[in-house]
Amino acid sequence: MPVCNRCGKGYEATQRACPSCGMPPEYTPERCGPVAMLAMRFAWAAAFVAVIVCLIGGVIAAIRGEWFGGALLIFVMAPVGYGQHVATWNGYSLCTRSELVADPYQPLGSYSCMDDISVCLVIVMILLFSGFARCDDANRKPLDEEFLRNYMAGEYDLIGRKADSSAAYNGHVTFRDEGGALQVTRTVEGKTDKCAAQFDTVAGSDRIPVLKMHFRLEGKEYDATYRWQSDPDNYPRFTGYLYLAGTKSPGLEALFPIHK
């Protein structure tokens, strides 16, 4: 005599449904409520997203030279997240199976993880390719010298320290955009010198933009390299090193814009 899985009452085998509640013989009661099922679906998707985030974060950390953090994310956190992804899928499959499972450790069937792994790899490769392409494009992009000449043109107060010395000095510097070049007029301790500034990049592939000058100071030939940044009023400020032939301690200079 079959027993109804819903109400627990027996009925004749010839009957197509339980006479008490109307449930068919193949009816299986839900093992999880709708909230729990929704939570498992959400956890399954969240674990998959976590795997992708860990892989991407690990690769970025490795590129930045943070080897320990990168290895931790790629070889520890990503596998843990993927294990959670598979486990939640198996749990969801167990709750949605139509037949009862006598052995709780009975396999639920093969879970094809190759699709998930392929998706992860494709996403990581696309992001890496995009990142490298942007970096390469930024590295190859030349400096907008016309904009920089217009941005830097103006007058500046100069404060400096001589090379291989602790003696300080001050003066005045003027930048002018003339004939497609940045012309520089330096006045230090009443003596004026003129030169042309050249834009360049340093640090190899990092291509850090700098401004270089060659001028005379107290009868000596100096080579100077400056970096710039904007002040709160969007005027450029310069800081740089001055070199003589055989310099042991380079000189220092700072240029502060004169607001008008």
Legacy VTK file of the C-alpha trace (Angstrom):
# vtk DataFile Version 3.0
C-alpha trace
ASCII
DATASET POLYDATA
POINTS 260 float
0.000 0.000 0.000
1.531 3.298 -1.039
1.825 6.115 1.498
1.295 9.749 0.532
4.492 11.797 0.838
2.456 14.870 1.798
-0.127 13.784 4.377
1.337 10.409 5.338
-1.889 8.471 4.779
-2.060 5.154 2.929
-4.309 4.400 -0.033
-4.947 1.667 -2.569
-2.351 1.088 -5.277
-5.079 1.274 -7.908
-5.819 4.886 -6.984
-4.001 7.502 -9.077
-3.858 10.074 -6.284
-4.127 10.291 -2.513
-7.855 10.455 -1.647
-7.105 12.712 1.327
-4.992 15.481 -0.244
-5.081 14.716 -3.944
-1.300 14.420 -4.415
-0.014 11.934 -7.066
2.277 9.057 -6.026
5.335 10.671 -7.640
4.961 13.835 -5.558
8.088 14.765 -3.571
7.859 17.422 -0.865
10.102 20.429 -1.185
13.313 20.105 0.787
13.985 23.855 0.890
11.667 26.817 0.957
11.650 29.466 -1.800
13.777 31.869 0.271
16.455 29.238 0.814
16.424 28.305 -2.874
16.825 31.952 -3.858
19.658 32.367 -1.348
21.489 29.356 -2.816
21.138 30.741 -6.330
22.504 34.071 -5.145
25.388 32.393 -3.287
26.198 30.325 -6.378
26.463 33.447 -8.552
28.290 35.456 -5.882
30.928 32.731 -5.474
31.526 32.747 -9.226
31.943 36.544 -9.225
34.313 36.241 -6.258
36.501 33.830 -8.229
36.780 36.301 -11.104
37.543 39.188 -8.731
40.250 37.167 -6.960
41.869 36.183 -10.256
41.863 39.732 -11.589
43.040 41.169 -8.270
45.827 38.596 -8.075
47.056 39.402 -11.569
46.996 43.150 -10.865
48.865 42.632 -7.588
51.497 40.535 -9.367
51.942 43.217 -12.045
52.489 45.794 -9.297
55.130 43.577 -7.715
53.011 42.500 -4.751
53.865 38.839 -5.230
52.613 37.522 -1.895
49.226 39.207 -2.199
48.893 38.102 -5.813
49.753 34.484 -4.995
47.318 34.515 -2.063
44.462 35.710 -4.238
45.180 33.417 -7.197
46.208 30.184 -5.470
44.196 30.359 -2.218
41.203 32.680 -2.406
40.195 31.865 -6.001
40.149 28.059 -5.414
38.220 28.547 -2.166
35.659 30.673 -3.977
35.373 28.136 -6.766
34.835 25.356 -4.237
31.979 27.373 -2.770
30.585 27.860 -6.265
30.533 24.104 -6.937
29.227 23.284 -3.453
26.289 25.661 -3.740
25.433 24.225 -7.146
25.426 20.705 -5.733
23.276 21.840 -2.816
20.825 23.478 -5.157
20.746 20.359 -7.337
20.084 18.175 -4.290
17.114 20.313 -3.266
15.599 20.272 -6.743
15.946 16.562 -7.505
12.638 14.798 -8.016
13.745 11.538 -6.417
14.731 10.960 -2.812
18.356 10.125 -2.127
18.906 7.406 0.409
22.656 7.995 0.623
23.484 11.650 1.373
26.931 11.110 -0.176
25.540 9.712 -3.408
27.027 11.680 -6.343
24.640 14.160 -7.890
26.006 13.593 -11.362
28.876 15.242 -13.138
29.238 18.990 -12.734
30.922 20.423 -15.779
33.300 23.048 -14.487
35.076 23.573 -17.811
32.522 26.153 -18.932
33.007 28.182 -15.760
36.794 27.969 -16.026
36.656 28.975 -19.679
34.494 31.988 -18.834
36.920 33.025 -16.063
39.919 32.739 -18.359
38.236 34.651 -21.161
37.209 37.480 -18.832
40.696 37.713 -17.294
42.371 37.696 -20.710
40.036 40.397 -22.042
40.672 42.628 -19.023
44.419 42.071 -19.161
44.538 42.773 -22.890
42.480 45.947 -22.415
44.700 47.098 -19.547
47.934 46.454 -21.442
46.528 48.106 -24.554
45.600 51.219 -22.605
48.979 51.325 -20.886
50.780 50.852 -24.189
48.663 53.557 -25.812
49.366 55.937 -22.933
53.081 55.172 -23.131
53.242 55.766 -26.866
51.172 58.930 -26.821
53.531 61.910 -27.230
53.456 64.884 -24.921
51.156 67.694 -25.971
53.983 70.227 -26.055
51.845 73.028 -27.458
49.435 72.766 -24.534
52.302 72.513 -22.032
54.085 75.574 -23.431
50.892 77.616 -23.121
50.242 76.179 -19.644
53.758 76.960 -18.380
54.200 80.407 -19.888
54.501 83.041 -17.181
56.744 84.392 -14.440
58.143 82.511 -11.460
60.029 83.141 -8.255
63.153 81.007 -8.039
64.679 79.502 -4.897
67.716 77.250 -5.205
70.766 75.629 -3.665
74.046 75.391 -5.525
75.519 72.056 -6.552
78.145 70.592 -4.192
77.372 73.404 -1.770
74.949 74.487 0.908
74.801 78.061 -0.414
71.307 79.202 -1.338
70.209 81.741 -3.915
67.023 83.235 -5.310
65.946 84.902 -8.511
63.329 85.270 -11.176
62.407 83.060 -14.158
60.214 83.795 -17.155
58.821 81.209 -19.572
57.594 82.336 -23.002
56.109 80.346 -25.853
57.961 81.729 -28.868
58.289 80.090 -32.266
57.130 76.707 -31.088
59.692 76.565 -28.284
59.646 77.363 -24.584
62.124 80.211 -24.137
63.517 80.727 -20.631
64.957 83.888 -19.115
66.705 83.366 -15.768
67.800 86.234 -13.526
69.860 85.180 -10.499
71.687 87.645 -8.271
71.334 90.357 -10.892
72.737 88.298 -13.771
70.508 87.204 -16.650
70.845 84.106 -18.801
68.621 82.861 -21.594
68.075 79.329 -22.802
65.456 77.060 -24.372
63.698 74.346 -22.394
63.159 70.902 -23.895
60.440 68.390 -23.041
61.576 64.827 -22.461
60.642 61.626 -20.638
62.602 59.567 -18.115
62.297 56.210 -16.304
62.231 54.093 -19.466
58.848 52.568 -20.255
57.194 54.604 -17.465
57.801 57.713 -19.611
57.638 60.269 -16.825
57.528 63.735 -18.445
60.258 66.222 -17.479
61.524 69.627 -18.549
65.239 69.945 -19.290
67.403 73.059 -19.529
71.057 73.922 -20.160
72.198 77.308 -18.803
75.063 79.213 -17.222
75.164 80.141 -13.561
78.147 82.008 -12.114
80.136 81.145 -15.220
79.500 77.406 -14.988
77.519 75.224 -17.372
74.567 73.477 -15.714
72.156 70.824 -16.884
68.828 70.831 -15.059
65.873 68.447 -15.020
62.510 69.575 -13.627
59.225 67.929 -12.758
56.027 69.951 -12.479
52.623 69.761 -10.824
49.649 72.086 -10.477
49.073 74.202 -7.393
45.550 74.733 -5.943
44.969 77.575 -8.453
46.004 75.351 -11.387
49.320 77.131 -11.923
52.402 74.946 -12.503
55.107 74.580 -9.885
58.532 73.174 -10.733
61.121 71.299 -8.713
64.375 70.121 -10.195
67.980 68.998 -9.879
71.002 70.899 -11.224
74.113 69.042 -12.376
77.667 70.070 -13.080
80.287 67.815 -14.652
81.463 65.539 -11.859
78.731 66.664 -9.459
78.640 64.704 -6.207
75.668 66.525 -4.710
73.269 68.022 -7.293
71.846 71.468 -6.835
68.166 72.045 -6.129
65.687 74.525 -7.544
62.017 75.288 -7.028
59.963 77.633 -9.216
56.794 79.177 -7.787
54.330 80.928 -10.153
53.683 84.606 -9.695
49.908 85.045 -9.822
48.667 88.130 -11.605
LINES 1 261
260 0 1 2 3 4 5 6 7 8 9 10 11 12 13 14 15 16 17 18 19 20 21 22 23 24 25 26 27 28 29 30 31 32 33 34 35 36 37 38 39 40 41 42 43 44 45 46 47 48 49 50 51 52 53 54 55 56 57 58 59 60 61 62 63 64 65 66 67 68 69 70 71 72 73 74 75 76 77 78 79 80 81 82 83 84 85 86 87 88 89 90 91 92 93 94 95 96 97 98 99 100 101 102 103 104 105 106 107 108 109 110 111 112 113 114 115 116 117 118 119 120 121 122 123 124 125 126 127 128 129 130 131 132 133 134 135 136 137 138 139 140 141 142 143 144 145 146 147 148 149 150 151 152 153 154 155 156 157 158 159 160 161 162 163 164 165 166 167 168 169 170 171 172 173 174 175 176 177 178 179 180 181 182 183 184 185 186 187 188 189 190 191 192 193 194 195 196 197 198 199 200 201 202 203 204 205 206 207 208 209 210 211 212 213 214 215 216 217 218 219 220 221 222 223 224 225 226 227 228 229 230 231 232 233 234 235 236 237 238 239 240 241 242 243 244 245 246 247 248 249 250 251 252 253 254 255 256 257 258 259
